[in-house]
Amino acid sequence: MRDRDAHKKHEKFYSPAGAGSSLRSPVYDVRKIWKPHWFQGNRKKNNYFEGWYFKNVSANGKHCWSFIPGVSLNGEDTHTFIQAINGKTGDSWYFRYPLESFSFSSSSFTIKIDQNTFSDSGLYLDMDQRGQTFKGHIEFKNSVGYPATLQRPGIMGWYRYAPFMECYHGIVSLHHEITGNLNHNGTNLNFHDGSGYIEKDWGSSMPSAWVWIQTNHFNTPNTSFMLSVARIPWIGKTFTGFLGFFLHKNKVITFATYTGARLVKLENERNKVGIEIQGKKHRLLLEGHNNSNGPLNAPMLGKMDRVIHESIDSEIDVQVISPDGEILFEGTGQNAGLEMVGNLEMLKPPEA
């Protein structure tokens, strides 16, 4: 991003509906269904949130930082924000801006918050609040996106079409290479030859309880894994649902409720979780070990006042097994993201 806007000079940018100058285009409304990484809230005015999760890890693993830009539409507390979390220390910060500082592109995944830009090609930071400064840029290349089809417009499958969902989920990049530098309070953070990951959520609230696990730092290059298990309310009822993927040797395996896979086991202790999922063609076994936790703000009816805790320096042991018992993959992912939120007893499958 030598000129961070050079390739986007002809793009048009809009504010969300809550800022009074929204994009009300049926064409955009249709296109965004198959592009969940684009801004989805162009017609939303209240009780709504949308946020993107950018994870960046240096080549030597010394620096592990995640940045979460987003919007919060909730009456008098409406605003836009950028959260930052240091995966090595658990320190986190919430940078708040007026909603008018937020804008989104009508033809690509690019969002701007004040002087900061986030896109599928990189991020540029220029933040200075409450004694914390971040400045610099990171470029992304060779991104691997989640495939979208008419039947499965993203990681949510056909649930993407379901109305009245509390929270929707999208994958922007399963894995990509990163390069560049950030400066935090005078300290240089070198991300040359590192790797990154991007996902997002949008809706009214995050679930009451969930486990989220993600890592793309295995000994095997270009291998990435994510799984989310959550208690999902829908049309007056609740159910435990899950979705996730495993990228290995340029092949994406999807584990999700809508594929007919079953959650066989979920066991947890204070800093450890074990999960088993049985799919039609693969069985997944994983165990996550939580390390440094940092607080993050999460939405309730669009308002970012729920505090959760996340680790992004965890370790995840993963096994993928064929129907005849052959171990197709076995490895440990480092610099892993791990969240265990709410009453996890709600997620556990009934005993056989």
Sequence and secondary structure as in RCSB ss.txt:
>XXXX:A:sequence
MRDRDAHKKHEKFYSPAGAGSSLRSPVYDVRKIWKPHWFQGNRKKNNYFEGWYFKNVSANGKHCWSFIPGVSLNG
EDTHTFIQAINGKTGDSWYFRYPLESFSFSSSSFTIKIDQNTFSDSGLYLDMDQRGQTFKGHIEFKNSVGYPATL
QRPGIMGWYRYAPFMECYHGIVSLHHEITGNLNHNGTNLNFHDGSGYIEKDWGSSMPSAWVWIQTNHFNTPNTSF
MLSVARIPWIGKTFTGFLGFFLHKNKVITFATYTGARLVKLENERNKVGIEIQGKKHRLLLEGHNNSNGPLNAPM
LGKMDRVIHESIDSEIDVQVISPDGEILFEGTGQNAGLEMVGNLEMLKPPEA
>XXXX:A:secstr
 TTTTGGGTT  EE  GGGT     HHHHHHGGG TTS   TT  SSEEEEEEEEEE TTSS EEEEEEEEEE G
GG EEEEEEEETTT  EEEEEE GGGEEEESSSSEEEETTEEEETTEEEEEEEETTEEEEEEEEEEEEE     S
S  STTGGGGG TT SEEEEEEEEEEEEEEEEEETTEEEE TTEEEEEEEEEES   SSEEEEEE   SSTT EE
EEEEEEEEETTEEEEEEEEEEEETTEEEEEEGGGT EEEEEEEETTEEEEEEE SS EEEEEEE    EEEEEEE
TTEEEEEEEEEEEEEEEEEEE TTS EEEEEEEEEEEEEEES GGGGS    
